[in-house]
Amino acid sequence: MAVPREETARARLLDEAIGQLLRGEEPSLGEDDELSDLLEVARLRYRLSRYLRHVAAARQQAVWGQVRFRLGLDAGSGPAGGF
């Protein structure tokens, strides 16, 4: 089943806009409300993934701090991360 040309063009526009978003650029889709809504969902998911990546890195650092403390490698600093 063939995809209509208009849908293919819109998919390419959305693909490019998401690519711009991932490169740190601010994409614009003009007057296409449906694609703008889809891009906003992508933008929110991207921001959430960046935040969760930051939280995971902080948590990992806290866990390793506690491991070092329990092994006696950081004897003077106390457990990290408030455990």
C-alpha positions as semicolon CSV with decimal commas, in nm:
position;residue;x (nm);y (nm);z (nm)
1;M;0,000;0,000;0,000
2;A;0,148;0,333;-0,106
3;V;0,171;0,625;0,133
4;P;0,030;0,952;-0,005
5;R;0,298;1,206;-0,102
6;E;0,161;1,465;0,140
7;E;0,198;1,224;0,433
8;T;0,550;1,137;0,322
9;A;0,641;1,505;0,306
10;R;0,493;1,568;0,651
11;A;0,683;1,271;0,792
12;R;1,007;1,411;0,648
13;L;0,932;1,752;0,802
14;L;0,870;1,596;1,142
15;D;1,183;1,383;1,111
16;E;1,396;1,688;1,032
17;A;1,236;1,887;1,315
18;I;1,311;1,611;1,566
19;G;1,667;1,594;1,432
20;Q;1,702;1,968;1,491
21;L;1,565;1,927;1,842
22;L;1,823;1,658;1,920
23;R;2,102;1,881;1,786
24;G;1,997;2,156;2,028
25;E;1,833;2,372;1,763
26;E;1,482;2,516;1,789
27;P;1,274;2,361;1,509
28;S;0,966;2,518;1,361
29;L;0,693;2,348;1,162
30;G;0,503;2,660;1,070
31;E;0,126;2,639;1,062
32;D;0,083;2,261;1,079
33;D;-0,089;2,221;1,416
34;E;-0,084;1,842;1,413
35;L;0,290;1,825;1,344
36;S;0,353;2,103;1,596
37;D;0,168;1,901;1,859
38;L;0,373;1,592;1,774
39;L;0,691;1,797;1,796
40;E;0,586;1,930;2,137
41;V;0,543;1,572;2,260
42;A;0,890;1,490;2,125
43;R;1,030;1,801;2,295
44;L;0,879;1,706;2,631
45;R;1,001;1,347;2,605
46;Y;1,350;1,470;2,516
47;R;1,357;1,704;2,817
48;L;1,234;1,425;3,042
49;S;1,500;1,186;2,913
50;R;1,773;1,446;2,980
51;Y;1,642;1,503;3,332
52;L;1,619;1,130;3,406
53;R;1,971;1,079;3,272
54;H;2,092;1,346;3,516
55;V;1,902;1,186;3,806
56;A;2,042;0,843;3,720
57;A;2,399;0,977;3,709
58;A;2,356;1,146;4,048
59;R;2,207;0,829;4,196
60;Q;2,488;0,618;4,054
61;Q;2,745;0,853;4,204
62;A;2,573;0,832;4,544
63;V;2,563;0,452;4,533
64;W;2,932;0,428;4,440
65;G;3,011;0,672;4,721
66;Q;2,837;0,444;4,967
67;V;3,018;0,139;4,826
68;R;3,353;0,315;4,869
69;F;3,256;0,415;5,224
70;R;3,156;0,061;5,318
71;L;3,480;-0,073;5,174
72;G;3,670;0,179;5,384
73;L;3,804;0,364;5,083
74;D;3,642;0,696;5,184
75;A;3,672;0,654;5,561
76;G;3,670;1,025;5,643
77;S;3,380;1,142;5,430
78;G;3,082;0,942;5,556
79;P;2,822;0,775;5,337
80;A;2,737;0,967;5,023
81;G;2,390;1,055;4,906
82;G;2,222;1,058;5,245
83;F;2,178;0,681;5,278
